Amino acid sequence: MKRLLLAIFALSSIANAQEPTSSSTTTAPTTEIQAPVSAPTTTSIEEEDEDDESREAAVSTSTTNGNVEKAYPKFEFTSYGYIVFGQRETFKTVQNLTPITRREMDLAEIAFEGEYILSDSSKIEFEIEIEHGGVGTVVEFDPFEEFGEFEQEIEKGGEVVLPELYYKKTWKKTNTALKVGKFPLFIALGSVQTKPHMYASILASDLEARMIPLNWTETGVQVEQKFSDFTARLGVVSGLNSEFFRTYNWIGGGYQRHFETTNADDLATLASIEWGSVAKGKGFALSYYAGNTTGNRYKVDKLKEDAEVTLWTLMGGYKFGGFGFSGEVIEGTLENSNLVSAANATLGGLAKPKAFAPLGHKARLESLQIYYDFASIRLTPFLKWEHVNTFEEVEGNINKNPRYDVTRNSGGLMWFFDQGAFLKAQYATEVTELDGLPETYQANIAFGFDIDSFK
Amino acid sequence: MKALKLMAAALAFVGATAQAATNQEIINHVSYNVILATYNDLASQAANLNAAVNTLAANPTEANLAKAQDAWRATRIPWESSEAFLFGPVDSLGIDPLLDTWPLNILDLDSVLKSNRAITTDFVRALGTNLQGFHTIEYLLFGDGKSANTKPASALTAKQFEYLKATTALLAENTAYLANSWSKNYDPENPSAPGYVQVISAPGFDNPFYSSDRAVMEEFVQGMMGILDEVANGKMSDPMGADINSANMALVESPFSWNSLNDFTNNIRSVYSIYTGHYRSTKGPGVKALVERVDAALAARVEGEILNCMQLIQAIRPAGGGDFGQAIFTHDGRARAQKAIDALNALHATMENEVLPTLDM
């Protein structure tokens, strides 16, 4: 791992040596909402993020024209948010087979993304998300435990969260970029397509959260290198903590946001090769994640064996005229999943897994979404199929639990009725492989805005 | 009225005998002679249950099924009589859900029984906590709980016997582990850690959990309040629903064996044990001795309220047979249950508003 870190820094140092030092003007910083940008007049590095690309273009245009000198450092921000109104079927307890209908309203998320542009080749980017109205402590109702328990949950990091904060340096001559800080992992559609206008459904993926961390970001260092239409990424990031792996979201709970600091005894390696742009819906990528998780446990003596998580993802999409599709396949392996389950089963206090300690050895998720974009009226109907099975394979004494083999079909539309405001509607049915458990439905309407859609 | 007068006199006598006890004597007695004794009984009864199930599996006769059912009920007594002190290792080591998660996840259990996996103790250990413990064993040993609380031995399949043997062995293992954590080592990650009984019975500045005897006393009182709330507002109120049409059998604890009312009664018996220091044939002092130093009338009244709650719970039992799960579907049964709930909540209020403040007096 140390060697990999050294290699990344060496690579970035070589790139840095090729890059002449750029100068900047010294006028006062400004704050602005990103306006639509005309085509750049200079050659600028292609960025993987849609918003990054526009901003880099804007910066390079202004600096090379020389007429309007932009000040450095400069601050820019964008934002998006939405509210969801929903109705869904659920069950009173694990014994009930007759679904009950529940209606909900949720101020799901508002996010502010800011950039301190330090020079024409470097910036600091951050994002602040406020979820579910932004309280730090919530009371949750768990119908599957005892007689239905009300539990106080500390949602640190899940309610008001700083999911991104990183420094990014680009070297245009070699098309190289370096990220240091906390950034989204290029591993799943939910972490790559981060803004509502990038996908027609209400969430980029409805089932990712059953298998991996949703909107997964980690702290680390990552080098990005472009070759023609390809982008390669190699990074070392903070790893997961297997203490919080649970049946209902496999390795998702291991995302270390429960505590103020992140245990970094085990780091993870992240690599990917992308053609085109997955974020924009015109590209494909193969990604790889691997990292041990035992060292990051708090109870150090409960598990001595390695518990490496390995993920392979193939994701992407393409658009032909108005017709487009997107999808992903994620295959994951958890080493010694039976030993992790046994170690987790006897955790106490708030870490107590109750009925949710057993873990699958291999997990798999597939999704496919097709859509048609009526560009003139900004209306995009879609159909989506998703399947996740976190007990694809089991080890030792773990039994495959068909309750976690889930198929979800949905359809709906996205309509940008105003330049930056949208309405999304989605109807989904969900069925598990557990005998006797009936199919349930979920209907949601999301109303929100996305400043990035102005581009 | 005469009975009440006799009861009051008896309570006053018991109170007088316990009055002289110091806080340390109370803590010592409750820790060793109530809590530790209960957990030792639990481990012992769970081992008997495991043996009874093995005998039943080897020779599935009606007599052996009845013995296994009796062993289950006997094991249930010390466990339910421990719920006023669900602190310490039973919580920190996560043992409570391993023993007593409910409702049972019947769908998943049926799914497991249909699989071709060999069912061993380790296999059941790896399953969810709502697929092991008391209620899984209960589901396999007793009837459906709706119209009957027993079934013929011939109804048990080979796979169910496998599951019964594995899960009762696991129950015996877990209860032995719990007893050991109180008597010998409360932290398996630290072999030099003593039994939790030594920790709780020796409060002081060098104690990692209890810096004073007041902290231990508060643990005792909060433990009693916790189970009073759970019995009244969880175990009893939730299955009753808003009205008779929304009563929900799926939320009743121990519905297959018709043991619910005994469970609830034993839950309150655990309050009685902590409060008076009486467990089986062992006598006080308990928290009552502390309350008596401040307010002797209050001390006696609380004991009377505890006994009254136990009587009201038992009075819910339907005259025509059945248990709590049947009573909540009748108007008079619901009325009796509501009376018990009200009494439990009143006792909870007494504990919170009158007993708890005496710790600071």
Contacts between the chains, C-beta under 8 A, distances in Angstrom:
chain1	res1	chain2	res2	distance
A	92	B	248	6.9
A	92	B	250	7.0
A	92	B	251	7.8
A	93	B	103	5.2
A	93	B	250	5.4
A	93	B	251	6.5
A	94	B	103	6.1
A	94	B	104	7.9
A	94	B	105	4.3
A	94	B	106	7.7
A	94	B	107	6.8
A	94	B	108	7.4
A	94	B	130	6.5
A	95	B	103	4.9
A	95	B	104	7.2
A	95	B	105	7.4
A	95	B	106	5.7
A	95	B	107	7.5
A	95	B	250	4.1
A	96	B	250	5.7
A	97	B	107	7.7
A	144	B	105	8.0
A	144	B	130	7.6
A	145	B	97	8.0
A	145	B	101	7.1
A	145	B	130	8.0
A	146	B	101	7.0
A	146	B	102	6.2
A	146	B	103	7.9
A	146	B	234	7.1
A	147	B	102	7.5
A	147	B	103	7.6
A	147	B	234	4.9
A	147	B	235	6.5
A	147	B	238	4.5
A	147	B	239	7.4
A	147	B	251	5.1
A	147	B	253	7.4
A	148	B	238	6.6
A	148	B	251	7.5
A	247	B	128	6.9
A	299	B	189	6.7
A	300	B	189	7.8
A	301	B	188	7.9
A	301	B	189	4.2
A	302	B	189	7.1
A	338	B	126	6.1
A	341	B	126	5.6
A	342	B	125	6.8
A	342	B	126	6.6
A	345	B	94	6.8
A	345	B	98	7.3
A	345	B	125	7.2
A	345	B	126	7.9
A	345	B	129	7.5
A	346	B	93	5.6
A	346	B	94	4.5
A	346	B	95	7.4
A	346	B	98	7.5
A	347	B	94	5.5
A	348	B	91	5.7
A	348	B	92	3.9
A	348	B	93	5.6
A	348	B	94	4.8
A	349	B	91	6.9
A	349	B	92	6.5
A	352	B	94	5.0
A	352	B	97	6.7
A	353	B	94	7.7
A	354	B	97	4.8
A	354	B	101	6.6
A	354	B	128	7.8
A	354	B	129	5.5
A	354	B	130	7.8
A	355	B	97	7.2
A	355	B	101	6.1
A	355	B	105	7.0
A	355	B	128	3.6
A	355	B	129	4.6
A	355	B	130	4.3
A	355	B	131	7.5
A	356	B	128	6.6
A	357	B	126	7.8
A	357	B	128	6.9
A	357	B	129	7.4
A	358	B	126	5.5
A	358	B	127	6.1
A	358	B	128	6.0
A	396	B	122	7.6
A	396	B	126	6.9
A	397	B	120	7.0
A	397	B	122	4.5
A	397	B	123	4.3
A	397	B	125	6.7
A	397	B	126	4.0
A	398	B	126	4.9
A	399	B	112	5.6
A	399	B	115	6.4
A	399	B	117	5.8
A	399	B	123	6.9
A	399	B	126	7.0
A	399	B	127	6.0
A	400	B	115	7.4
A	401	B	108	6.5
A	401	B	111	7.5
A	401	B	128	7.9
A	402	B	111	5.9
A	403	B	107	7.6
A	403	B	108	6.3
A	403	B	111	7.9
A	434	B	107	5.9
A	434	B	108	7.1
A	434	B	111	6.1
A	435	B	107	7.4
A	435	B	110	7.3
A	435	B	111	6.4
A	435	B	114	7.7
A	436	B	107	5.4
A	436	B	110	7.6
A	437	B	107	6.2
